[in-house]
Amino acid sequence: MHPELAADLGRLPELLEETRQRALAFLETLDERPAIGRSGAQEACVQQGGAETAGAKNAGAPLAEEGGGVRAALAEFAERWEPRLSASAGPRYFGFVTGGATPAALAGDWLTSAVDQNSNSSLDPAGQQLERETVGWLRELFGLSAAHRGTFVSGATMSNTVGLAIAREWLGERLGVDVAEDGVGALGPVRVLSGSAHSSVAKALSVLGLGRTALRTVPVLPGREAVDVAALERALTGAQGPCVVVANAGTVNTVDFDDLRAIAALRERYGFWLHVDAAFGAFAALSPEHAELVAGLDLADSVCVDLHKWLNVPYDSAVQFTRRPDLQARVFQNAAAYLGPLSEHPDLVHLTPENSHRLRALAAWFTLRAYGRSGHREIVERCIAGARALGAEVARIEGLELLAPVRLNVVCFSLTADPTPERLAALADGLAGEAFLTPTRYAGRPALRAAFSNWRTTEADVRRTA
């Protein structure tokens, strides 16, 4: 054994204790740490100007011949990298839709690395048994029936990709061709209809060979991001052959929801595959006041839910559900003698693009087991209250205006006068030490958005941001 490996193995308990202390020191300073060390707008300006950042220089440091062991790595991390890290695990990181990691999720994630399971095969079954139990808990949490099967993936993009891959196979089934065997060319032109599709949907269509141009935007309701169901029916009437509808349960800008029951009723007449992107909107099911927003989610053929958002488990983690696991296995089966047979209940290796599948479910299992439905309901409802409170503050601040009602957990607003991307970037930059907001464009207008999904966020954080 290499001498530095042997030495680190011999002092592993003390090295893990030093690592624990480093982690605790980081978490204890979240409230004082800048929400984002350098805004995306500033970074873009530096790169466009041709300047080389210090980060770019340091990222090119050569690999040493002799490493020095864990202590040397900890020391260099503390000096060079930790000071640059954002407080993305903290309570005022409102950019994107980013949760943190609950204490239980953090414990589960640490153990995930420690036990280092290959959770893909029934030849070594405990990992995938734990995942299936966790998926069952999540299915109940979101109000899905036992008709839905699911598995963990890396994020909403992969979840949407898996769901649309199953949809692609269903299209072939309807047309009497086997896409998994014969390729996407056997399908001919495909139409994917959506009102306000997330960018990952177009990316998934590109990956799946269906092409970004397969996505057709359907008109939305006036002043909304929710699809106009009558316009969707008109689009379906003119469709040639079976198609896919991507419905939204929580749009990025304004957390708007399509009428899932009405769309499912159209499916009875027009025979399409219904995929629902509920990346963070699915969590509305936990709040009795907002559960109606996701009524009909169980009617979907496939569902995307991101977990490193509102479940507050570490990156990267999401889940996908479908009513057609048979088609899913047809797409993703991996035939090899060492993997075991493809059974009625396929191993995880046959259900996603990943043959290598870390035990992501353990962090989710821990937080669900530790806090139950009521604990996660409290997180959701506190985030909703925080978004409403910030929205009310924005409405009172001269020079700012809300662009949409705060429906759930996102505040979308702009400047009342001259709302250029540059002026909004300057506003976000000035706020970056206290809170991180991301730019967007809503109804053609440059805007900022603040998304609440972190378990640490309190009323004090709202007041501080305002």
N, C-alpha and C positions, 0 to 999 in steps of 0.2 A: 504494500500500500504506500502511496506517495506520502512522504513524511508530514506534509502540512495537513493532509486528510486525516492521517493517523492521530496527529496532535489535536486537531479539532474534535475528532470523535472522543478522545480521552477527556476533553474538558467540555463536552457538549452541554451538561447542565448549566455551567456558569455562563457559557456563550448564549444559551437561550435566555438566561436571566438578564444578561446585558441587552439582548435584543428586545426583551419585554420592557425594560426600562426605557429604551429608545422609543418604542411605540407609545408608551404611556406619556412620555414627555411631549411627543407630537400631539397626542389627543388632548392633553391638558392645556395646550396653547392654542387650540383651535379658535377660541373666542378672540384672541389678540392677533392671530395670523391674518394677513391680508386675504380677503376672499379669493382674489385672483392676483397673482404677482405681476402679471403684465397682460393687458387686454389683447384680445385677438386683433382689434383694430390697430393698436400700436405696433404689434408684431408685424402685421401686414405692411404698415407704412415703412418700417425699418427694412423689410425684405425688398419692397418695391424700390426703395432708394439705393439698393445695392450694398448696404452696409452688412458686415458679417457680425452676428451677435456673439456675445461671449458664450452663450449656450452652444452655438454651432461650433465654435472653436473647441470647447471642452469635450463635445460629443465625439470629436475625432481623436481623443487620446489613445495612444497605442496600447495594446494588451501586453502586460508585463510577462516576462518569462517565468519569474517566480512571483506568486501572488501575495504571500504573507498570511494567508488564512482569514478566518472570519473577522478577527479584530481589525485587521488592516482594511477589510472591505467596509466594516461598520464605520471606521474613522473617516474613510474617504467619502462615503455616503453622507455622513453628517456634515462634512465640510463643503462638498461640491453640490450635492443634489437636494438634500432636505430643505435648505433655505429657499430653493426655487419652487418648491411644491406648493400648490394652492391649498386652500382650506375647503376642498371639495367635499370633505366629510362633515363639514360644519353647517351651522344653522342658517347662514345667509348666502349660501351658494345657490342662487336662484336660476343660474344659467342652465340651458338644456332642460331636462327633467331628471334630476339627479337626487337619489336618496343617499343616505349614509349607510352605516352598518350598525344595527342594534347591538348591544352587548352580547346577546345570544348568538346573533349572526356572526359576529367577529370570532367568538369562541369556536363556532362550527367551522368557520373558514380556516382558522389556525389548525384545527384537527384534520381538516381535509388535506392539507399539505403534509401533516405528520403521518397520517395513515396511508396516504398516497395510493389509493385504490384504483385498479383497472375495473371500472364499473360497467363494462359493456357486455359481458358474456355470462351466461348461466353456468359456464364451467367454473366461474368464481362468483357466486351469485349474490353475496350479501349487499354489495353496493347497489345493484339494480333493484333489489328488493326494497332497500331503503328509499330509492328514488320513486318507485311505484307507490309506496305509502305516502310519500310527500306529494306526489302528483294528485293522489286521491284527496288529500286535505285541501289542496289548492282548488281542485274541481268543486268541492263543496263550498269553499270560500267565495267563489265567483258565481255560484248558483247554477253550475252545469250539471247535467244528469250523467248517469253511469254510461250512457251511450257514447260519451266522449272519452277517448284515450289520449294520453299525452306523454311527452318526454321533455327533458331539459335541453336547452341549447344556449348559445352564448349571448344572445340579445334579440331585440325585436326584429332586426334585419334578418337574422337567420330564421327566426320564427316565421316571419312573413314568407321567406324563401321556401321553407319546408311546406307551409300551407299551400302556397301557389304551385309547388311541385306536385303535390297531391292533386290539386285542381287540374293541372296539366294532364295527369294520368286519367283523371275522370273524363276530361274532354275526349281523350282517345277511346275510352270505354264506350262513350256515347256514339262515337263515330265508327266503332268497330276496328280500331287500330291499337297496337301496343307501342306506346311512345317510349317506354323504358327500353324496349328491345330494338325498335326500328328508328328511333330518333324523332325529333320534333318536326322534321320535314313532312312526316306522314300526316300531320294535323291539318296542314294548310293554314290560311289566315285565322288568327285568334283575336277576339275582342275582349278586353278587360275594362269594365265600366266602373267609374268611381266619381264621387263628387269632389272630395278634397284628399286625394290619396297622399300618404306620407312618401317622402322621397325614396324610402327603402323599397317601396313597391316597384317603382321603375327600375331600381337596381336589381331587384330579384328577377324581373322579367328579362333583363339583359343576361343575367347569369343562366337563366333557364332556357335561353335560346328563343324565347317568344318575342323578344325585342321591346325596346322602350316604346316604340310607336304603337304597340298593341294596346297601350293604356289610353282610353278615351275619357276625357273629362266631361261629366254630366253636369248641367246647370245646378246651382245650389239655390236654396231659398233666399229671398231678398234680405240682405243684411246679415246673412248667416254663413256658416261653413258646412251646414248639413245639406245633404242632397235633396233636391226636389223630387219626390217620389213619382209625381206625374211625369216629369221630364225623363226619369229613369225608365218608366214604362214605355214612353215613346221611343227611347233608344232601344229597348228590348224588342219592341214590335218590328223595328227595322233590322234587327240582327240576323245575319245569315248563319244558321247553325247554333250549337250550344256555345255559351260564353260564360265568363266569370264576372261576378260583381264583388268588388271590395268595398265593404261598408266600414264606416268609421265610428268607433265608440270612444270619443275623446280626441279631437283634432289638436294639433300642436299649438296653434296660435291662440285659440279661444275655447278649447275643450268643448267643442260642439259635438252633438251626438246625432247620427242618423236614426231614423225610425226603424228599428230592426224588425219589429213585428210586421210593419207594412211592407218592408222589403222581402221578408220571408213569405208573405202572402203572394207577392208577385212571382216568387219562385215556383209556387204551385201551378201557375198558369204558363210560365215561360221556361221553366226547366234549366236554370243556371246553377253554377256552383257559388255558394255564398261564403266568402271569407270575411271575417270581421277582424279588423286591426283595433284591438283594445289594449294597446301597449300599457297605458296607465289608466285609461278610462274604466277598465274592468273593476278597479278598486272602488268605484262608486257603489258597487253591490254591497259593500260593507256598511254603508251609511243608510239607515232607514229613510232619511230625508231625500236621498239622491238615488236610491236603488232603481227607481222607475226609469232612470236614464239608460240603464242597460237591460231593461225588460226585453226579452226575446233573444238574448245572447245565446241561450242554449239551442236555439233553432239553427245556428250557423253550422256549416259543414266543416269549417276549420276556424280556429281562433288563435290570435297572437296576444300574449301577455308578457310584458317585461317585468322582471322581478328586482333588478338593481335600481329600479325607480321607487315605487311606493311600498314594496315589501321591505325595503331597506336591508338588502343583503349586498355583499361586496360585488363589484364588477368581476367577471362578467356572468350574468345569469338571466335567463328567460325561460318561458315554457311555451310549448305549442300544443294545441288540442285538435283532434279531428274525430269525426264519426266514421272515417274510412281508414282504419289502420291497415287493412288489407292492401289498399292501394299504396299506402305509405311504404309498406315493406316491399312492394313490387318495385318502387322507385329506388329505394336505398339499400336493398339487400346486398350483402357482401359475401359471396360464396367462396369459402375456403375451408378446408378440412379442419384446420386448427381452431376455427371459430365455432364449430358445432352446427347442428342442422337448423334450418329455418322452420320453426314450429308454429302452431296456432297462435301462440303468444310470443312474438319475435323478441329476441334480445335487442338491447338498445343499439347495438352495432348495425342493425338492419333498419333503423328508423330515422337517421339523420345523416347528413354528409360526413359527419365526424366518425372515424373509426376510433380515434383517441378521445375519450370523453371523461374528463375529471369528475369527481364526485361533487359537482356543484350543488346537488340536492341537500348535502349535509348542512350547509349554512341555512338554507330555507327550513329544513327540518327543525333545526335548533330554535330559530326565532318563532316558528309556529308553535312548537312544543312549549317554549318558555312563556309566551304571552297570549297564545290562544286567539280566538276570534275577537274577544273584547279588547285585548291590547292593540291589535292592529286596527280595529275600528276606531279606537281613540286617536291613533296616529293620523288616520285619514281625516277624521272630523276636525282635529286640531289644525291640520294643514289647510283644510277648506276654510275654517274660521280665519286663519292668518291671511289667506289670499283675499277674502272679503274685506278684512280690515285694511290691508294695504290698498286695495282698490278704492275704498272710501277715502283714504288719505290722499291718493293720487288725484281723485276728483276734486279735492279741496285745495290742491296746490296750484297757485296761479302759474299759467304757462304750460300746464300739463292737461291732458284729457284722456279719459278712457276711450278705447276704440270699440270695446265690446263689453257686455255684462260679464261679471265674474261668475261663470256657471259652476265652476268646481275649484280648481287649484291653480289657475294661471291668470295673471293680470297682464293685459295687453294694452299699452298706452303709447302716446306720442306727444310731441310738442304741439301746442296750439298754433304756433307761427313758425313758418320756414322749417318744417321737419325734414331736413336733409339727413342723409346717412352720416355725414361728417359731424353735424351738430349733435345727433343722437349718440355717436361714438364718443364724442367729447363728454357728454353727460354720463355715459356708462364708465368712461375712464376716471372721471372725477369721483365716482361712487365706488370704484373697484376695491379700495382699501376696506370698505365696510360691507359691501354686498356685490355680488356678481350677477349681472343681467346680460342676456344675449339679444343681439339685433334680429329683427325679422321684417317682413313686409306683409301688411294685412290690407286687403282691398286696394292694392296698389300703392299703399302709403308706407313709408319707412316707419318703423316702430321699435319698441323694446318690449321684452316680455320677462316676467318673473314667475317662475314655476315653484310651487311649494310641494315638496315631497320628502323632506328630511325629518326624521323623528326627533331631532334636537330643537327644531324651530319653535320659538315661543312668542308670546305677545311682545316681550321686550325686544326681540329681534325685529318685529314689524315696526315698532316705534323707532328703533335705532335706524332702520333703513329709511323710514319716512323722513 
